[in-house]
């Protein structure tokens, strides 16, 4: 199991990314965001 702090830090960066891009939906061209979303879905 990965360190939960890593998920929180990654999620925070993704949140900041969405704030700056004003994009509430992850872009299909961004597999990293999809993986992060899947990781949070598995945790929650």
PQR file of N, CA, C, O and H, with PARSE charges and radii, in Angstrom:
ATOM      1  N   UNK A   1       0.846  -1.193   0.000 -0.4000 1.5000
ATOM      2  CA  UNK A   1       0.000   0.000   0.000 -0.0000 2.0000
ATOM      3  C   UNK A   1       0.880   1.241   0.000  0.5500 1.7000
ATOM      4  O   UNK A   1       1.859   1.324   0.742 -0.5500 1.4000
ATOM      5  N   UNK A   2       0.526   2.182  -0.823 -0.4000 1.5000
ATOM      6  CA  UNK A   2       1.318   3.408  -0.918 -0.0000 2.0000
ATOM      7  C   UNK A   2       1.057   4.311   0.283  0.5500 1.7000
ATOM      8  O   UNK A   2       0.072   4.152   1.005 -0.5500 1.4000
ATOM      9  H   UNK A   2      -0.269   2.115  -1.426  0.4000 1.0000
ATOM     10  N   UNK A   3       1.961   5.254   0.472 -0.4000 1.5000
ATOM     11  CA  UNK A   3       1.831   6.189   1.581 -0.0000 2.0000
ATOM     12  C   UNK A   3       0.632   7.105   1.342  0.5500 1.7000
ATOM     13  O   UNK A   3       0.572   7.771   0.308 -0.5500 1.4000
ATOM     14  H   UNK A   3       2.760   5.383  -0.115  0.4000 1.0000
ATOM     15  N   UNK A   4      -0.329   7.156   2.277 -0.4000 1.5000
ATOM     16  CA  UNK A   4      -1.517   8.007   2.097 -0.0000 2.0000
ATOM     17  C   UNK A   4      -1.146   9.468   1.873  0.5500 1.7000
ATOM     18  O   UNK A   4      -1.845  10.183   1.155 -0.5500 1.4000
ATOM     19  H   UNK A   4      -0.281   6.616   3.117  0.4000 1.0000
ATOM     20  N   UNK A   5      -0.055   9.913   2.482 -0.4000 1.5000
ATOM     21  CA  UNK A   5       0.376  11.297   2.298 -0.0000 2.0000
ATOM     22  C   UNK A   5       0.651  11.603   0.839  0.5500 1.7000
ATOM     23  O   UNK A   5       0.443  12.727   0.383 -0.5500 1.4000
ATOM     24  H   UNK A   5       0.513   9.332   3.065  0.4000 1.0000
ATOM     25  N   UNK A   6       1.123  10.593   0.100 -0.4000 1.5000
ATOM     26  CA  UNK A   6       1.406  10.788  -1.323 -0.0000 2.0000
ATOM     27  C   UNK A   6       0.115  11.072  -2.081  0.5500 1.7000
ATOM     28  O   UNK A   6       0.080  11.924  -2.970 -0.5500 1.4000
ATOM     29  H   UNK A   6       1.292   9.680   0.471  0.4000 1.0000
ATOM     30  N   UNK A   7      -0.948  10.350  -1.722 -0.4000 1.5000
ATOM     31  CA  UNK A   7      -2.230  10.564  -2.388 -0.0000 2.0000
ATOM     32  C   UNK A   7      -2.777  11.950  -2.067  0.5500 1.7000
ATOM     33  O   UNK A   7      -3.315  12.631  -2.941 -0.5500 1.4000
ATOM     34  H   UNK A   7      -0.920   9.658  -1.000  0.4000 1.0000
ATOM     35  N   UNK A   8      -2.636  12.367  -0.799 -0.4000 1.5000
ATOM     36  CA  UNK A   8      -3.130  13.687  -0.410 -0.0000 2.0000
ATOM     37  C   UNK A   8      -2.370  14.783  -1.147  0.5500 1.7000
ATOM     38  O   UNK A   8      -2.970  15.743  -1.630 -0.5500 1.4000
ATOM     39  H   UNK A   8      -2.200  11.814  -0.089  0.4000 1.0000
ATOM     40  N   UNK A   9      -1.046  14.637  -1.232 -0.4000 1.5000
ATOM     41  CA  UNK A   9      -0.219  15.635  -1.909 -0.0000 2.0000
ATOM     42  C   UNK A   9      -0.566  15.690  -3.397  0.5500 1.7000
ATOM     43  O   UNK A   9      -0.683  16.769  -3.978 -0.5500 1.4000
ATOM     44  H   UNK A   9      -0.559  13.857  -0.839  0.4000 1.0000
ATOM     45  N   UNK A  10      -0.729  14.510  -4.003 -0.4000 1.5000
ATOM     46  CA  UNK A  10      -1.063  14.457  -5.427 -0.0000 2.0000
ATOM     47  C   UNK A  10      -2.444  15.058  -5.675  0.5500 1.7000
ATOM     48  O   UNK A  10      -2.642  15.817  -6.624 -0.5500 1.4000
ATOM     49  H   UNK A  10      -0.635  13.634  -3.531  0.4000 1.0000
ATOM     50  N   UNK A  11      -3.387  14.713  -4.818 -0.4000 1.5000
ATOM     51  CA  UNK A  11      -4.738  15.244  -4.946 -0.0000 2.0000
ATOM     52  C   UNK A  11      -4.755  16.758  -4.809  0.5500 1.7000
ATOM     53  O   UNK A  11      -5.496  17.453  -5.503 -0.5500 1.4000
ATOM     54  H   UNK A  11      -3.226  14.096  -4.047  0.4000 1.0000
ATOM     55  N   UNK A  12      -3.913  17.262  -3.887 -0.4000 1.5000
ATOM     56  CA  UNK A  12      -3.838  18.709  -3.689 -0.0000 2.0000
ATOM     57  C   UNK A  12      -3.299  19.391  -4.933  0.5500 1.7000
ATOM     58  O   UNK A  12      -3.790  20.448  -5.330 -0.5500 1.4000
ATOM     59  H   UNK A  12      -3.311  16.697  -3.323  0.4000 1.0000
ATOM     60  N   UNK A  13      -2.289  18.789  -5.550 -0.4000 1.5000
ATOM     61  CA  UNK A  13      -1.714  19.361  -6.770 -0.0000 2.0000
ATOM     62  C   UNK A  13      -2.735  19.329  -7.905  0.5500 1.7000
ATOM     63  O   UNK A  13      -2.833  20.276  -8.686 -0.5500 1.4000
ATOM     64  H   UNK A  13      -1.890  17.930  -5.228  0.4000 1.0000
ATOM     65  N   UNK A  14      -3.494  18.238  -7.991 -0.4000 1.5000
ATOM     66  CA  UNK A  14      -4.521  18.138  -9.031 -0.0000 2.0000
ATOM     67  C   UNK A  14      -5.595  19.199  -8.802  0.5500 1.7000
ATOM     68  O   UNK A  14      -6.099  19.803  -9.749 -0.5500 1.4000
ATOM     69  H   UNK A  14      -3.415  17.469  -7.357  0.4000 1.0000
ATOM     70  N   UNK A  15      -5.944  19.419  -7.514 -0.4000 1.5000
ATOM     71  CA  UNK A  15      -6.941  20.431  -7.187 -0.0000 2.0000
ATOM     72  C   UNK A  15      -6.450  21.812  -7.622  0.5500 1.7000
ATOM     73  O   UNK A  15      -7.204  22.590  -8.208 -0.5500 1.4000
ATOM     74  H   UNK A  15      -5.535  18.928  -6.745  0.4000 1.0000
ATOM     75  N   UNK A  16      -5.176  22.111  -7.331 -0.4000 1.5000
ATOM     76  CA  UNK A  16      -4.611  23.397  -7.745 -0.0000 2.0000
ATOM     77  C   UNK A  16      -4.610  23.507  -9.265  0.5500 1.7000
ATOM     78  O   UNK A  16      -4.881  24.570  -9.824 -0.5500 1.4000
ATOM     79  H   UNK A  16      -4.564  21.479  -6.855  0.4000 1.0000
ATOM     80  N   UNK A  17      -4.297  22.381  -9.933 -0.4000 1.5000
ATOM     81  CA  UNK A  17      -4.284  22.374 -11.399 -0.0000 2.0000
ATOM     82  C   UNK A  17      -5.666  22.734 -11.938  0.5500 1.7000
ATOM     83  O   UNK A  17      -5.787  23.522 -12.876 -0.5500 1.4000
ATOM     84  H   UNK A  17      -4.077  21.518  -9.479  0.4000 1.0000
ATOM     85  N   UNK A  18      -6.707  22.152 -11.341 -0.4000 1.5000
ATOM     86  CA  UNK A  18      -8.062  22.426 -11.798 -0.0000 2.0000
ATOM     87  C   UNK A  18      -8.451  23.870 -11.503  0.5500 1.7000
ATOM     88  O   UNK A  18      -9.176  24.494 -12.278 -0.5500 1.4000
ATOM     89  H   UNK A  18      -6.609  21.512 -10.579  0.4000 1.0000
ATOM     90  N   UNK A  19      -7.966  24.402 -10.374 -0.4000 1.5000
ATOM     91  CA  UNK A  19      -8.275  25.788 -10.028 -0.0000 2.0000
ATOM     92  C   UNK A  19      -7.674  26.738 -11.057  0.5500 1.7000
ATOM     93  O   UNK A  19      -8.310  27.709 -11.466 -0.5500 1.4000
ATOM     94  H   UNK A  19      -7.378  23.896  -9.745  0.4000 1.0000
ATOM     95  N   UNK A  20      -6.431  26.447 -11.474 -0.4000 1.5000
ATOM     96  CA  UNK A  20      -5.761  27.333 -12.421 -0.0000 2.0000
ATOM     97  C   UNK A  20      -6.304  27.171 -13.837  0.5500 1.7000
ATOM     98  O   UNK A  20      -6.312  28.126 -14.613 -0.5500 1.4000
ATOM     99  H   UNK A  20      -5.913  25.658 -11.142  0.4000 1.0000
ATOM    100  N   UNK A  21      -6.754  25.973 -14.171 -0.4000 1.5000
ATOM    101  CA  UNK A  21      -7.247  25.739 -15.532 -0.0000 2.0000
ATOM    102  C   UNK A  21      -8.754  25.927 -15.627  0.5500 1.7000
ATOM    103  O   UNK A  21      -9.315  25.944 -16.722 -0.5500 1.4000
ATOM    104  H   UNK A  21      -6.748  25.198 -13.540  0.4000 1.0000
ATOM    105  N   UNK A  22      -9.414  26.069 -14.463 -0.4000 1.5000
ATOM    106  CA  UNK A  22     -10.868  26.214 -14.420 -0.0000 2.0000
ATOM    107  C   UNK A  22     -11.537  25.050 -15.140  0.5500 1.7000
ATOM    108  O   UNK A  22     -12.537  25.228 -15.835 -0.5500 1.4000
ATOM    109  H   UNK A  22      -8.957  26.054 -13.573  0.4000 1.0000
ATOM    110  N   UNK A  23     -10.976  23.864 -14.967 -0.4000 1.5000
ATOM    111  CA  UNK A  23     -11.537  22.680 -15.609 -0.0000 2.0000
ATOM    112  C   UNK A  23     -11.963  21.682 -14.537  0.5500 1.7000
ATOM    113  O   UNK A  23     -11.108  21.038 -13.930 -0.5500 1.4000
ATOM    114  H   UNK A  23     -10.163  23.720 -14.402  0.4000 1.0000
ATOM    115  N   UNK A  24     -13.273  21.538 -14.288 -0.4000 1.5000
ATOM    116  CA  UNK A  24     -13.753  20.630 -13.251 -0.0000 2.0000
ATOM    117  C   UNK A  24     -13.645  19.163 -13.652  0.5500 1.7000
ATOM    118  O   UNK A  24     -13.694  18.279 -12.797 -0.5500 1.4000
ATOM    119  H   UNK A  24     -13.968  22.061 -14.782  0.4000 1.0000
ATOM    120  N   UNK A  25     -13.498  18.905 -14.940 -0.4000 1.5000
ATOM    121  CA  UNK A  25     -13.433  17.519 -15.413 -0.0000 2.0000
ATOM    122  C   UNK A  25     -12.030  17.218 -15.938  0.5500 1.7000
ATOM    123  O   UNK A  25     -11.501  17.972 -16.755 -0.5500 1.4000
ATOM    124  H   UNK A  25     -13.458  19.623 -15.634  0.4000 1.0000
ATOM    125  N   UNK A  26     -11.420  16.118 -15.473 -0.4000 1.5000
ATOM    126  CA  UNK A  26     -10.087  15.752 -15.964 -0.0000 2.0000
ATOM    127  C   UNK A  26     -10.096  15.543 -17.471  0.5500 1.7000
ATOM    128  O   UNK A  26     -11.054  15.005 -18.025 -0.5500 1.4000
ATOM    129  H   UNK A  26     -11.850  15.505 -14.809  0.4000 1.0000
ATOM    130  N   UNK A  27      -9.037  15.965 -18.124 -0.4000 1.5000
ATOM    131  CA  UNK A  27      -8.944  15.818 -19.573 -0.0000 2.0000
ATOM    132  C   UNK A  27      -8.644  14.368 -19.942  0.5500 1.7000
ATOM    133  O   UNK A  27      -7.818  13.725 -19.294 -0.5500 1.4000
ATOM    134  H   UNK A  27      -8.258  16.402 -17.674  0.4000 1.0000
ATOM    135  N   UNK A  28      -9.311  13.841 -20.982 -0.4000 1.5000
ATOM    136  CA  UNK A  28      -9.055  12.460 -21.419 -0.0000 2.0000
ATOM    137  C   UNK A  28      -7.607  12.262 -21.865  0.5500 1.7000
ATOM    138  O   UNK A  28      -7.108  11.137 -21.885 -0.5500 1.4000
ATOM    139  H   UNK A  28      -9.982  14.362 -21.508  0.4000 1.0000
ATOM    140  N   UNK A  29      -6.935  13.355 -22.222 -0.4000 1.5000
ATOM    141  CA  UNK A  29      -5.548  13.255 -22.679 -0.0000 2.0000
ATOM    142  C   UNK A  29      -4.572  13.206 -21.506  0.5500 1.7000
ATOM    143  O   UNK A  29      -3.359  13.160 -21.711 -0.5500 1.4000
ATOM    144  H   UNK A  29      -7.340  14.269 -22.206  0.4000 1.0000
ATOM    145  N   UNK A  30      -5.096  13.216 -20.274 -0.4000 1.5000
ATOM    146  CA  UNK A  30      -4.222  13.222 -19.109 -0.0000 2.0000
ATOM    147  C   UNK A  30      -4.377  11.930 -18.307  0.5500 1.7000
ATOM    148  O   UNK A  30      -5.193  11.870 -17.388 -0.5500 1.4000
ATOM    149  H   UNK A  30      -6.081  13.254 -20.108  0.4000 1.0000
ATOM    150  N   UNK A  31      -3.603  10.898 -18.644 -0.4000 1.5000
ATOM    151  CA  UNK A  31      -3.712   9.612 -17.941 -0.0000 2.0000
ATOM    152  C   UNK A  31      -3.323   9.728 -16.478  0.5500 1.7000
ATOM    153  O   UNK A  31      -3.785   8.944 -15.649 -0.5500 1.4000
ATOM    154  H   UNK A  31      -2.940  10.947 -19.391  0.4000 1.0000
ATOM    155  N   UNK A  32      -2.470  10.708 -16.149 -0.4000 1.5000
ATOM    156  CA  UNK A  32      -2.060  10.876 -14.752 -0.0000 2.0000
ATOM    157  C   UNK A  32      -3.258  11.239 -13.890  0.5500 1.7000
ATOM    158  O   UNK A  32      -3.436  10.690 -12.803 -0.5500 1.4000
ATOM    159  H   UNK A  32      -2.095  11.346 -16.822  0.4000 1.0000
ATOM    160  N   UNK A  33      -4.077  12.162 -14.373 -0.4000 1.5000
ATOM    161  CA  UNK A  33      -5.249  12.563 -13.605 -0.0000 2.0000
ATOM    162  C   UNK A  33      -6.233  11.407 -13.475  0.5500 1.7000
ATOM    163  O   UNK A  33      -6.880  11.249 -12.440 -0.5500 1.4000
ATOM    164  H   UNK A  33      -3.932  12.609 -15.256  0.4000 1.0000
ATOM    165  N   UNK A  34      -6.344  10.600 -14.531 -0.4000 1.5000
ATOM    166  CA  UNK A  34      -7.231   9.441 -14.487 -0.0000 2.0000
ATOM    167  C   UNK A  34      -6.747   8.460 -13.423  0.5500 1.7000
ATOM    168  O   UNK A  34      -7.549   7.912 -12.667 -0.5500 1.4000
ATOM    169  H   UNK A  34      -5.818  10.728 -15.371  0.4000 1.0000
ATOM    170  N   UNK A  35      -5.428   8.240 -13.365 -0.4000 1.5000
ATOM    171  CA  UNK A  35      -4.872   7.332 -12.368 -0.0000 2.0000
ATOM    172  C   UNK A  35      -5.094   7.875 -10.967  0.5500 1.7000
ATOM    173  O   UNK A  35      -5.421   7.122 -10.050 -0.5500 1.4000
ATOM    174  H   UNK A  35      -4.777   8.686 -13.979  0.4000 1.0000
ATOM    175  N   UNK A  36      -4.917   9.185 -10.799 -0.4000 1.5000
ATOM    176  CA  UNK A  36      -5.134   9.800  -9.485 -0.0000 2.0000
ATOM    177  C   UNK A  36      -6.592   9.655  -9.079  0.5500 1.7000
ATOM    178  O   UNK A  36      -6.896   9.340  -7.928 -0.5500 1.4000
ATOM    179  H   UNK A  36      -4.651   9.796 -11.544  0.4000 1.0000
ATOM    180  N   UNK A  37      -7.496   9.886 -10.033 -0.4000 1.5000
ATOM    181  CA  UNK A  37      -8.925   9.759  -9.749 -0.0000 2.0000
ATOM    182  C   UNK A  37      -9.258   8.330  -9.344  0.5500 1.7000
ATOM    183  O   UNK A  37     -10.018   8.114  -8.400 -0.5500 1.4000
ATOM    184  H   UNK A  37      -7.249  10.141 -10.968  0.4000 1.0000
ATOM    185  N   UNK A  38      -8.691   7.347 -10.055 -0.4000 1.5000
ATOM    186  CA  UNK A  38      -8.932   5.945  -9.727 -0.0000 2.0000
ATOM    187  C   UNK A  38      -8.386   5.618  -8.345  0.5500 1.7000
ATOM    188  O   UNK A  38      -9.004   4.867  -7.590 -0.5500 1.4000
ATOM    189  H   UNK A  38      -8.074   7.523 -10.822  0.4000 1.0000
ATOM    190  N   UNK A  39      -7.220   6.187  -8.011 -0.4000 1.5000
ATOM    191  CA  UNK A  39      -6.614   5.928  -6.706 -0.0000 2.0000
ATOM    192  C   UNK A  39      -7.518   6.452  -5.593  0.5500 1.7000
ATOM    193  O   UNK A  39      -7.744   5.763  -4.599 -0.5500 1.4000
ATOM    194  H   UNK A  39      -6.718   6.797  -8.624  0.4000 1.0000
ATOM    195  N   UNK A  40      -8.033   7.667  -5.758 -0.4000 1.5000
ATOM    196  CA  UNK A  40      -8.921   8.229  -4.744 -0.0000 2.0000
ATOM    197  C   UNK A  40     -10.218   7.430  -4.665  0.5500 1.7000
ATOM    198  O   UNK A  40     -10.771   7.250  -3.580 -0.5500 1.4000
ATOM    199  H   UNK A  40      -7.849   8.227  -6.566  0.4000 1.0000
ATOM    200  N   UNK A  41     -10.706   6.950  -5.813 -0.4000 1.5000
ATOM    201  CA  UNK A  41     -11.933   6.156  -5.822 -0.0000 2.0000
ATOM    202  C   UNK A  41     -11.734   4.868  -5.031  0.5500 1.7000
ATOM    203  O   UNK A  41     -12.627   4.438  -4.300 -0.5500 1.4000
ATOM    204  H   UNK A  41     -10.257   7.096  -6.695  0.4000 1.0000
ATOM    205  N   UNK A  42     -10.556   4.251  -5.180 -0.4000 1.5000
ATOM    206  CA  UNK A  42     -10.274   3.017  -4.453 -0.0000 2.0000
ATOM    207  C   UNK A  42     -10.163   3.280  -2.957  0.5500 1.7000
ATOM    208  O   UNK A  42     -10.609   2.469  -2.145 -0.5500 1.4000
ATOM    209  H   UNK A  42      -9.831   4.600  -5.774  0.4000 1.0000
ATOM    210  N   UNK A  43      -9.563   4.424  -2.591 -0.4000 1.5000
ATOM    211  CA  UNK A  43      -9.398   4.749  -1.173 -0.0000 2.0000
ATOM    212  C   UNK A  43     -10.741   5.088  -0.538  0.5500 1.7000
ATOM    213  O   UNK A  43     -11.066   4.602   0.546 -0.5500 1.4000
ATOM    214  H   UNK A  43      -9.201   5.083  -3.251  0.4000 1.0000
ATOM    215  N   UNK A  44     -11.518   5.926  -1.222 -0.4000 1.5000
ATOM    216  CA  UNK A  44     -12.804   6.342  -0.672 -0.0000 2.0000
ATOM    217  C   UNK A  44     -13.826   5.237  -0.879  0.5500 1.7000
ATOM    218  O   UNK A  44     -14.983   5.384  -0.486 -0.5500 1.4000
ATOM    219  H   UNK A  44     -11.254   6.320  -2.102  0.4000 1.0000
TER
END
